[in-house]
Every structure is written in C-alpha cells, then in structure tokens.
C-alpha cells in the first residue's frame, strides 16, 4: 500500500551528495576527451588545479606533435600523473612548465631512435620513464622527501581536499562502484539518482517543474546534458584565487572559477578580520562575509572553519547591532553546533538567551530553557545570561545593571539593545517607590558612567524640571513628579520590539 | 464476508457513531482479540470489493440506498486494506523484524481510508452522524502518524548520517507524517464548518469543536501552537454555529481548555482564567486526569491575576498537582524566598515542559510580599496617645529599611542594601505594597491604612 515503491538499492542509499564523479571541470575539451582521468579516479580523485590545467594542455590540439598518437600520449599522461600522485608529490612539480607527455615521448623517441642510448637500457626504462623527467626538471624532488616536506604535503593535501572527500571516502567509493556500470550504460551521468525519491518529489513540487504527466515521462533530470555550462549537481570545487569577492545572490549554479577553495577562504577570513579591525567598514565587511558564506555553502564545506566564519560574522554584526544578519548566523550556528564541529556553543547560547530577553518572546524563551542542560547552566557566560533573564523577570533592576556592567564578549552589545528600555522600566519603578533621590543614586542604580549622562537621560525622557541643583555638586531628583511620564514611556518601549533591526 | 461484517450491521443499525467507529478501529476489541484477523481472512486483494459489495447488497438487516452502500463499500474496503497492513506490521513486530517503513505503510493505508471517508462525507452520501465516526477515524490517524514518525526518526538515526544537504543547515522534517495528517484534519474541519445545510439537526457543524480539538492536539504535538489561532479565529468568525452550550460536554470542556492554554501562552491571563474556569466548571467531576490538566494552568493563572494560592484540599486531590505546586505554595505562604527559589529550580524541567515556568516564576512577588508583610506585622503598634482607646491602635507605619534587609537575609537571601530598596520599589510599583521609601531616613513609610492591599491589613 505504500505510495512510494521501495527505491532500487542503488538509489536508496545516500541522502548525502555522494560521489562527486569526475573531478575535472566540465569544459569542451574534457567532455570530448576519453576518460583517461576517470580511470584513475578510484586511486585519487582530486587533482590540484595546476594538474588539471596540465591535462588540458596535453589534450589541446595546438600542442599535438605529429607522429605521436593520442593513445600514446594518454598512456604517458596517465603514467606521469600517476607517478607523482602515488608519491603524493603532485604539489612539488611546477606543472605549467612541466613538459607535456607528447614532448616527453618525442624526446625519448628521438634519443632512442639512433639506438645508441648511453646506458643501453633505454627500453627497460620505458615503463617508468618519468624518473628521468623527474630528476631533470625537479632535481631537488628527492631531497624534498624529507620529513618537513612530508609534513608540508600533508598540510597541503589537507588544505586542498574538501572535507566531504576525506570523511566520506569509504562510502563514496562503494557507491561509485555500485554505480559504475549503470553510469556507463546510461551514458548520461544521472546526477539526480543519488537523491532519495521522496526528496526529489518534494523538490519537484517546490519548483513546480512541469505538470504531472510531463514529469512522469521525461523527468527534468533524466534528460541528457547538452549544456556545456551545466555543473554537476554535486558540490562545486572552487578555483578562484582572489581573497576578496563581492556578494552576489546566486541565480544559477555557481561556476568553479568564481568560487574560492577552502585554503583561499581561510586566508580570506584572516584578511577580513584584519580589515574589520583597521577600517570598521561594516557594509563592506558584511558583504564580504556573505560571499564567504556562500562559497562555503556551494562547496558543502561544513567543518570547524565554517563554524568560525559564522561565529566571526555573528560577532561583527552584533557589534554593529545588525540583528538581521546576526539572526541568520545564529540559525546556522545552532545547526552546526548540533553536529559537534567545535566552536563556542556556550557563548552563542548565551547570546540567544539575551536575544530572547530583548524580543520578550516567552514561547521561544521557554523552548530555550527546555534545551539547556545542567552543564550549560553552570557555564559562566550562560549563567550570566540566565541571571540577566531572571533579574528582569523579578524586577531586580539593581542586579540587572550590575550584570550589564559585567557582560562578557559581545553580550554587552546585545544588552545595549534593551538597556534604554530597562532604564525606563527601572526609572518608572523608582519614581513610584521614592519621592526624592540623589542624582548619584540614579547614576549608580541605572548603570550610567557618570552623573552627566544620567541627567541627560532623565531630562530627555520627560524629566526636564525634576533635577534640582543643591549646590556643591549635589543634585536631587524629584522622581515622583515625573512618574506618569516615565510610566508611559516605559509602556511604549515595551510595546514595540524591532526584531529585524537591519541596518 | 457476510459473517465478518455482522458487527458492522449491528452498529450501523443503531444509528450511532460510536459503535460504527468501534468497528472501524485499528485495534481489536478486548473481548474478541482475533477480530481484525478474522476480518482480514474474510477476503483477499482480488475479491475484496466484490465481496464487500455482495455482502452489503444481500444483507437484510440494514437498509441503505444503493449510493450509500457504494460509499460504505469504499470505506470498508479501505479499512480492510489498512487492517492488512496492521496485521503485517504486528506479525513483523512479533517476529522482531519490523521493517523500516512498516508503520508508514499502515499510516498510508489509514490515510487512504480517512480520505475516502472525507470524500463520501462531503458528497453527502453518508448519514450525518458519520461525521463523528470520521472523527474517530481521524484520531486514529493522528496516533498512527505519531507512531510512523517515531519509526522514521529511529531508522534515520540508525543510518549513518553524514548530513550533507544542499544547505549548511539541513531541515529534515521531524514529524513528516503528523504534519501530513494535520492537513487532513484541516480538510475535515473545513468540511464541518462550511456545511450549508440549513437544517441544524442534520448539519455537520456539530463536528466543528471536536475536530478543532483534534487540530489543537496535533499542533501542540507539532510545536506549531500558533497555528491553533487560525482555528479559533475561523470558529469565532462563523456566526451561524449552534449555541455553544448545546454541544456535547466533552467537546466544550476540551475546547475551552485549549482556548485557555492558548491565552495563557500569550500571557493574556485574564482571558485564560475565564476560559479555564469554564472548562473546570463544566468538567465531569470524576475525570481526574482532565481536571488536573486544567488546574495545571488555572493555578498559575490565579496566582498572577488574583494572587490566590490553591487550598491544600484541592492539591491533595491529585498527586501530580501536589508534586507540582505543593512546595511552591507552602513557600509562598511562609514568605520563604530561598525555599521558593529551590522549589522552582527543582521543578524547572517539568514546569518548562508544561510551559508554566516563566509564569510561576512571577509568583515570587507574592512570596516576597508575604515576607514584607510579616516584618510589618512584627513591628507592632504605635504607642497610645492621650484619649485613644485600644480600638484606635495603629500599626507602626515607619519601618526601617534595615528591618526588611534583615528579614531577607534571615531567610537566606544574599542581598545588598540597594538591592533591598530595589525589591521594595518593585513591590510598590506593582501595587503589592503601599507607601514610599525615604533614603534620607533609611525608612519605608507605609500607608496607614491598607499597606498591603487585599491581605486584610
């Protein structure tokens, strides 16, 4: 009776984007070329951009050498790259100047042709001819196989291997094998088949693609690809090297050239943080962060670095009081923390509590409280936020302004959002509870820096004539006289909460 | 098939919704645990509709028109298919090899049954009382959906979740089936509310409140409480419903209860109190479970609106209420702030779950008021002046701040002097205490009459 027939085994497996099939970007050259790299795919799939560039050059008809067949060239290309890949030293080669396979072949043949090879075993050398090339072009390469070189390589592979590659390798391989035959048969890489059928249905509904009978016969994803620009449905792997990039809302799948890979993005974050410190140009920084986040999202990068990006952006937007942007980051962070990717979950939980204090949203606050564990509650910053909440709930403004002065991290910026409201609240309380108080008392109780700012606050909120100069720097405030003023201002302040707060 | 449908004929002949609903149940009755199985054995996939049609046609005891019997054929066939899935699922569960989508299959079959029912209901082929039978069917759908969601979430967490969705944040629906069911309920609700039949005796409008209650229940479970407001709004906008008092008591009590809780959550305690009060008064007295549910919200309401604590006798009626409110209430009465804080912290997980924590927290004011009042009473009376009699004695209305501070500290509170003033100013502002604070004299000057309103002094 199930509405959805059980999907075929190969489909049912991954909800996750699994195999990112061929790694080469789809260019005219590549789609026409025989799948030399694809054969190597099981060994190591991700090639640095330089290598890919090299392969492209090899296939470029302009570089073809007469007398050397395409098949020979491919064979050699495969050997060459395979050789370095096996030793994980593709990074040590300067690919743009490295001789093309056809050149290597031509060189060898011209040497071998006279039959007077100096060593006399030129033919034995054939299977591993790259040795010679290696030494010739890159004499230090042997020395570089020292410990620090290995470390460097490890670092670099780490930087260049996107996270889903590393973590998901095993499942990806099995999937790729299971999928292999099918892909060949079908000829058109069925990118969509990796999604759950239900997901697809939902997606189709979302985009309202076609009417019912139409979608049944020719599903949009089933049609063979003709468009060269079309990017595989898997994550893009960026090749863009620029550190700064403006944000544009995507209306089409991103192109690899416009997307920056992880190791560039890491530098970008450092650069942005420095710029923010130096220039404090919020509009620019916010824009940059949005493009940074976009690059992460389209490449499906989800790791500690992602958390760091969102945290940094959230903090900066808090500093500027841009709650709209902050909220976006906060939503993402909540989900990222749920996957235990590191970061500072406690700090941001505290912000969320303070944020709900600001919005006066009892339902959300209740849900928030329900979420907190005992460990959370004993955490210093969360405890501070909870104390802020309870002090306000119980009308303990004395304690509240104490806590305001003790706020950590960006908490003070968040509290700034509602500090005026709470000052009015406290003032309304005091004006009913006392007849006369000293200005100094108000300054202390309301958490002002000095008497002057306190006085300004009172006078700009309906208390123009209630501050009395007693001489000798003694001021008295006849609070009761402005009680109804304070009260109505307080009510007004609580009635409207601007939660968007976009700049 | 004729034999298997015998209970249905009996139920149908009664012209009541409940017996028919009992026949169309996903659970076999206790007195006949094999009934589902017998019913399933009475037919098979190929012959099903023919069997049912034949049985209904040649059965003498029920008289229905051809078109009506056609509708029942659809419904009974749908029921048979659902029963098939239930039996499959049960057998699989007994053998400990419950498939991932087993309950989803039950859910799908039951949803088909419900949809068929709705279809024939809206085309007017079925007698009006069947709307309540439909309610029971829908309620079963709700339970099955919850179960299917549980199974789905379990099987998902068992599978390795790599979680690389299109977005950084994956928003997989947690309660997919129940959300789907909620949409089905919405259709039933519209079907009831929108009945244009002028003859009220024959109107589906009688089903409005029980379906609304079903929707509330679903939305609360889905944590989409705000959707309930739409239901309330459309009921309040419908002017031609029968008088509320004419509806069955069960519908009224549940509806008012949910109405009260909704107002409670929007912090409209006045409205919440009146709705809950009505539910409380209408509630069938032996129904302990319902009564304590109502009181769970009515008691915090009363604390806020009238500063009233429940009597010990009322709390004693239900152990759950006693556990919830007993410690808090005794601390409030004693003016024991430290004890109050502890009781609140102890009960926090439960209170938060019931969404009453933030409201209960506010009753700390009353505990504080009671403590301050004690200080005031302990201050004693002014000396008698000349010509005054015992009757004219007045209490000392000037109380040193230090006294209040001492009382708070004796109770175990760690407070600074300024904080004490702050708490007092708060009490005055909220109208729990009348008077003013004089910083110059470090005194609180209380009203000579009614220093603590509504407490008898």
Interface residues (C-beta under 8 A of the other chain):
Chain A: X1 X2 X3 X6 X14 X15 X16 X17 X164 X167 X168 X171 X235 X296 X297 X300 X302 X306 X331 X332 X335 X336 X339 X362 X363 X365 X366 X367 X369 X370 X390 X393 X394 X395 X396 X397 X398 X399 X428 X429 X430 X432 X433 X434 X435 X436 X437 X438 X441 X444 X445 X480
Chain B: X81 X82 X84 X85 X101 X104 X105 X108 X109 X112 X160 X162 X163 X164 X165 X167 X168 X169 X170 X223 X225 X265 X267 X348 X349 X352 X353 X355 X357 X358 X361 X362 X364 X365 X416 X418 X419 X421 X422 X423 X424 X425 X426 X428 X429 X430 X436 X437 X438 X439 X440
